[in-house]
Amino acid sequence: MFGKKEIFKLDKLKEGFTFKLKKAIWRISEIAEYDWNGDGRSIEYILKSEKSEEAFLEVEVLKGDYEIYFSKAISLDDYILRDAINTEEVIVFNDQFFLEEHYKGAYKNLTNRGSWENLKSYMFYNKSDDVLTIEDWGDGKYEVFYGEEIKTKSIKKITPN
């Protein structure tokens, strides 16, 4: 069957797979899972680009369709993050974001066989639908990611390792 393209399920990719997204080639370096306590599960791929950039691709299957977020970690002071959670709004990159969704759940890095860790996730959106996600790990540690929801067709040339 010459020329037949192999179809990969975006929630079933493996470490080492590569794909093209946003004019870069990304390699899956680690895989993690989120359990959103009754609100579903999602897979997170930790990505490395050919230029050693790190990014994250979170994939959730909802009613047979993919919900996909591409993001990169950014750095903001913890007091800004706590204030954003309390006031439900924050200004980042001269743009105002408002809290629209929040979840409690657990996270496990499947690559390094880590244990489940509890977290709260807060998703803030701006007028352009960019997303700012704040993860509160409950031990005083916060992480923040800036990105966007993307379409399945944005991910091209998926290649196994």
Summary of the structure (lengths in Angstrom):
residues: 161
radius of gyration: 16.3
end to end distance: 21.2
largest distance: 58.0
contacts: 437
relative contact order: 0.22
helix: 8%
strand: 57%
